[in-house]
Amino acid sequence: MLRTRVIPVVLIDGYSVVKTIQFNERRNQGNPITVARIYNTRNVDELIVLDIDASVQDRSIDLFTIEEIASECFMPLTVGGGIRTLKDIRSVLDRGADKVAINSAAIKTPELIQEASSVFGSQCIVASIDVIKESGEYKVFSAGKALDMNPFEWAIRLESLGAGELFVNSVDLDGTMSHCDLELIDKIVKSVRIPVIYAGGVQSPEDFIEPIRMGCSAVAAASIFHFTRWTPDCVKRKMNEHGIPVRLLTTN
């Protein structure tokens, strides 16, 4: 039976962990190596690490930091931020990542997704889409602004190019711990056949349940694990109560 994943997201600004609110306000959360070490003890299915400044600053993600994080991870690791070429992808995978998340570079050069999936396999390529709602319409968000791009059409194209998975972030709900955007989830999962990871607005363990019932393969979150008492294992026990298959810690 395929088990649903609960995935913490670790945002870094080069060398430090940060948590954003609607992609703007930032709170410093310390050392990424320490954070990875903590998650490694908490029954985490997968970890996503994103350097949120790499693309904006036109630089690559720090490979030493990724290597250090990977050395503390005994779960699958997805890495994103500043990944623009096949060489960048190979460097990150060589440092211990299992998958790469590509966002800005895919918008500028969609062929990168096709080339990367051909060279490394679609299972390694996660296409990331940041989505904002503006005047009642969903749009792709990149480099601090809404683009004239329909995220659902973009998701379909990314799938056709060979992306093995989608990572969809709600910009409006990022860091708010208010609720999930169920309309966004519904439209995304109905647009593609590849697995969808949703992130944005998760407030409590109950908020992980409906996205899965609607068709997401995983829910990713950061604030709930940084700022509340809830742990990934708490979340999975609640999901298990609702009949969602998850990997639970075993007790002797």
Backbone torsions as a table, in degrees:
resi	resn	phi	psi	omega
1	MET	NA	131.3	-179.7
2	LEU	-73.2	124.2	-177.5
3	ARG	-93.6	142.4	179.6
4	THR	-75.9	140.4	-178.2
5	ARG	-98.1	142.7	169.5
6	VAL	-112.4	121.1	-168.7
7	ILE	-124.4	110.5	170.6
8	PRO	-68.7	144.7	176.3
9	VAL	-110.6	128.1	177.5
10	VAL	-112.7	113.7	177.9
11	LEU	-94.6	132.4	177.1
12	ILE	-125.2	153.6	177.5
13	ASP	-111.1	37.0	-176.7
14	GLY	119.0	-65.6	-175.4
15	TYR	-132.9	-11.2	-177.7
16	SER	-119.8	150.8	176.0
17	VAL	-81.3	134.2	177.2
18	VAL	-130.8	159.0	171.7
19	LYS	-127.4	127.9	-177.2
20	THR	-99.2	162.6	169.2
21	ILE	-123.7	116.4	-177.0
22	GLN	51.6	37.8	176.5
23	PHE	65.8	13.3	-178.7
24	ASN	-118.2	-86.4	-177.3
25	GLU	-55.0	136.9	-177.2
26	ARG	-122.0	144.2	172.9
27	ARG	-124.9	130.0	-178.5
28	ASN	-77.8	133.8	-176.8
29	GLN	-119.5	10.9	172.9
30	GLY	97.6	-149.7	-170.8
31	ASN	-88.8	128.7	-177.7
32	PRO	-65.6	-29.4	179.4
33	ILE	-66.1	-43.2	178.8
34	THR	-64.5	-42.9	179.4
35	VAL	-62.1	-44.2	178.6
36	ALA	-61.7	-39.9	179.9
37	ARG	-62.7	-40.6	179.2
38	ILE	-65.6	-47.0	-179.7
39	TYR	-62.7	-29.7	-179.8
40	ASN	-64.3	-21.8	179.7
41	THR	-95.4	0.7	-169.2
42	ARG	-116.7	33.9	172.7
43	ASN	57.5	42.7	-179.9
44	VAL	-86.3	135.3	-178.5
45	ASP	-79.9	-31.6	-174.0
46	GLU	-164.6	156.2	177.8
47	LEU	-129.3	134.4	174.9
48	ILE	-111.5	123.8	178.7
49	VAL	-116.4	122.0	-177.2
50	LEU	-125.6	125.7	171.8
51	ASP	-87.1	104.7	-171.5
52	ILE	-78.8	-8.4	-179.9
53	ASP	-105.7	-12.4	-171.7
54	ALA	-58.8	-49.6	-177.5
55	SER	-68.3	-42.0	-179.9
56	VAL	-62.3	-38.3	-179.5
57	GLN	-88.3	4.4	177.2
58	ASP	55.4	49.1	178.3
59	ARG	-136.8	166.0	176.8
60	SER	-86.8	158.8	175.1
61	ILE	-66.6	147.7	-178.1
62	ASP	-70.9	114.9	-174.3
63	LEU	-71.3	-31.2	178.2
64	PHE	-64.3	-42.4	178.2
65	THR	-61.7	-43.1	178.8
66	ILE	-63.3	-41.7	179.4
67	GLU	-62.7	-40.5	178.9
68	GLU	-66.7	-42.8	178.1
69	ILE	-63.0	-45.0	-179.2
70	ALA	-61.2	-32.5	-179.9
71	SER	-68.7	-19.2	179.2
72	GLU	-99.7	-4.5	-174.9
73	CYS	-100.9	124.6	172.4
74	PHE	-115.4	35.9	175.4
75	MET	-141.1	161.6	179.1
76	PRO	-56.4	140.3	-176.7
77	LEU	-122.5	124.5	174.4
78	THR	-108.5	133.4	-175.7
79	VAL	-126.1	135.8	177.4
80	GLY	-143.4	162.7	179.1
81	GLY	119.6	112.2	176.7
82	GLY	71.6	19.3	179.4
83	ILE	-92.1	109.4	-171.1
84	ARG	-123.3	-15.2	-174.5
85	THR	-137.6	166.8	174.6
86	LEU	-62.1	-33.6	177.8
87	LYS	-63.8	-41.3	177.7
88	ASP	-60.8	-43.4	-179.2
89	ILE	-62.6	-46.9	-179.5
90	ARG	-61.4	-39.9	-178.9
91	SER	-62.9	-42.5	-179.8
92	VAL	-68.6	-42.4	178.2
93	LEU	-65.1	-37.9	178.9
94	ASP	-65.8	-24.9	179.6
95	ARG	-86.9	1.9	173.6
96	GLY	118.9	-5.1	177.1
97	ALA	-71.9	149.7	177.2
98	ASP	-96.3	-29.3	-179.8
99	LYS	-142.8	161.0	174.5
100	VAL	-122.0	144.3	175.4
101	ALA	-105.1	127.5	-177.6
102	ILE	-121.2	128.0	-176.5
103	ASN	-126.8	-80.7	-175.2
104	SER	-58.8	-41.6	-177.3
105	ALA	-64.9	-32.5	178.9
106	ALA	-67.7	-35.3	178.2
107	ILE	-66.3	-41.6	-179.0
108	LYS	-75.9	-39.0	-176.2
109	THR	-137.6	81.6	-177.2
110	PRO	-56.9	-28.3	-178.1
111	GLU	-62.4	-19.5	178.8
112	LEU	-60.0	-38.4	179.4
113	ILE	-62.8	-44.1	-179.6
114	GLN	-64.6	-46.3	-179.8
115	GLU	-64.6	-43.4	-177.2
116	ALA	-65.7	-42.4	179.8
117	SER	-67.4	-30.8	178.3
118	SER	-71.2	-40.6	-176.6
119	VAL	-79.7	-45.1	-172.0
120	PHE	-104.9	-12.5	-176.5
121	GLY	96.7	138.7	-177.0
122	SER	-62.3	-24.5	-179.4
123	GLN	-65.9	-16.6	179.2
124	CYS	-92.3	-12.0	-169.2
125	ILE	-108.4	113.0	176.6
126	VAL	-106.7	118.4	176.9
127	ALA	-89.1	122.9	-177.2
128	SER	-102.2	134.0	179.0
129	ILE	-127.8	122.2	172.6
130	ASP	-94.9	128.7	-172.7
131	VAL	-122.9	134.5	176.9
132	ILE	-127.3	150.7	177.7
133	LYS	-105.3	123.7	-176.1
134	GLU	-132.6	120.9	-177.9
135	SER	54.0	39.7	176.8
136	GLY	80.1	1.9	-179.5
137	GLU	-118.6	138.2	174.7
138	TYR	-78.1	136.2	179.0
139	LYS	-138.0	155.3	173.1
140	VAL	-72.3	136.1	-179.5
141	PHE	-111.8	130.9	179.6
142	SER	-155.2	141.9	177.1
143	ALA	53.9	38.3	174.2
144	GLY	82.1	10.9	-179.2
145	LYS	-148.6	159.0	175.4
146	ALA	-79.5	134.4	178.5
147	LEU	-99.5	159.7	176.3
148	ASP	-82.7	61.4	-178.3
149	MET	-133.6	131.1	176.3
150	ASN	-80.5	118.7	-175.3
151	PRO	-64.2	-28.2	-178.3
152	PHE	-76.4	-38.7	174.0
153	GLU	-67.0	-37.8	178.8
154	TRP	-65.5	-39.9	178.5
155	ALA	-61.4	-42.6	179.1
156	ILE	-62.4	-41.4	-179.8
157	ARG	-67.7	-41.4	179.1
158	LEU	-61.0	-39.2	176.4
159	GLU	-63.3	-44.0	-178.4
160	SER	-65.7	-27.0	178.9
161	LEU	-78.5	-13.7	176.0
162	GLY	117.0	5.4	177.0
163	ALA	-59.6	137.4	-178.8
164	GLY	-90.1	-13.4	-176.1
165	GLU	-161.1	152.3	175.2
166	LEU	-113.3	139.5	173.9
167	PHE	-118.9	106.7	-171.7
168	VAL	-108.2	121.6	-178.7
169	ASN	-110.5	130.2	171.8
170	SER	-86.5	110.9	179.7
171	VAL	-64.5	-40.5	-177.3
172	ASP	-60.5	-33.5	-174.2
173	LEU	-104.0	-2.5	-179.4
174	ASP	-53.8	123.1	175.5
175	GLY	73.4	2.2	-175.5
176	THR	-86.1	-22.4	-175.4
177	MET	47.2	49.1	-177.7
178	SER	-109.3	-50.0	179.2
179	HIS	-177.4	168.3	174.8
180	CYS	-91.3	154.0	176.6
181	ASP	-88.1	91.5	-175.5
182	LEU	-69.2	-30.7	177.0
183	GLU	-64.9	-44.7	178.2
184	LEU	-60.9	-46.1	180.0
185	ILE	-58.7	-47.3	-177.6
186	ASP	-59.1	-44.7	-177.4
187	LYS	-69.7	-36.8	-179.7
188	ILE	-68.7	-49.4	-175.6
189	VAL	-67.1	-25.8	177.3
190	LYS	-81.4	-11.3	-177.7
191	SER	-88.6	-28.0	-172.8
192	VAL	-131.4	166.3	177.3
193	ARG	-107.7	-13.7	179.6
194	ILE	-78.5	160.4	-179.5
195	PRO	-59.1	143.3	178.8
196	VAL	-119.3	128.0	170.6
197	ILE	-102.9	127.1	178.4
198	TYR	-107.1	144.0	175.0
199	ALA	-142.2	141.1	174.4
200	GLY	133.7	113.0	171.4
201	GLY	89.4	2.4	-178.0
202	VAL	-61.8	128.4	-174.2
203	GLN	-113.6	-34.7	-174.3
204	SER	-148.7	169.1	177.8
205	PRO	-55.3	-32.6	180.0
206	GLU	-62.5	-28.6	-178.1
207	ASP	-69.9	-13.7	177.9
208	PHE	-80.7	-16.7	-169.9
209	ILE	-77.3	-52.0	-174.2
210	GLU	-62.9	-41.4	177.4
211	PRO	-57.3	-36.5	178.6
212	ILE	-69.3	-43.4	178.3
213	ARG	-61.9	-28.3	-179.4
214	MET	-83.1	-10.1	175.7
215	GLY	125.5	-4.4	175.8
216	CYS	-67.3	148.5	176.8
217	SER	-91.1	-17.6	-179.5
218	ALA	-159.3	157.1	173.2
219	VAL	-122.7	130.9	178.6
220	ALA	-110.0	148.3	-177.1
221	ALA	-157.6	160.1	178.0
222	ALA	-131.1	-58.8	-172.6
223	SER	-57.6	-41.1	-177.3
224	ILE	-60.0	-31.8	-179.9
225	PHE	-87.7	-23.6	178.8
226	HIS	-83.7	-36.6	-165.8
227	PHE	-119.7	2.8	178.6
228	THR	-127.1	178.5	179.2
229	ARG	-80.9	-10.1	-174.5
230	TRP	-74.1	136.1	175.9
231	THR	-112.6	164.7	176.1
232	PRO	-55.0	-36.0	-179.5
233	ASP	-69.0	-37.7	174.8
234	CYS	-58.5	-44.8	-179.1
235	VAL	-60.9	-45.9	-176.7
236	LYS	-69.0	-31.5	176.6
237	ARG	-67.3	-37.3	176.4
238	LYS	-66.8	-41.5	178.0
239	MET	-63.5	-40.8	178.2
240	ASN	-61.2	-37.7	177.4
241	GLU	-60.9	-28.7	-178.8
242	HIS	-95.7	14.2	174.5
243	GLY	81.1	14.2	178.7
244	ILE	-91.8	123.0	-178.2
245	PRO	-68.3	123.7	179.7
246	VAL	-138.3	164.7	175.5
247	ARG	-91.8	113.4	-177.7
248	LEU	-100.9	153.0	172.1
249	LEU	-65.0	136.7	176.8
250	THR	-95.9	145.6	179.1
251	THR	-119.0	140.5	-179.5
252	ASN	-82.5	NA	NA
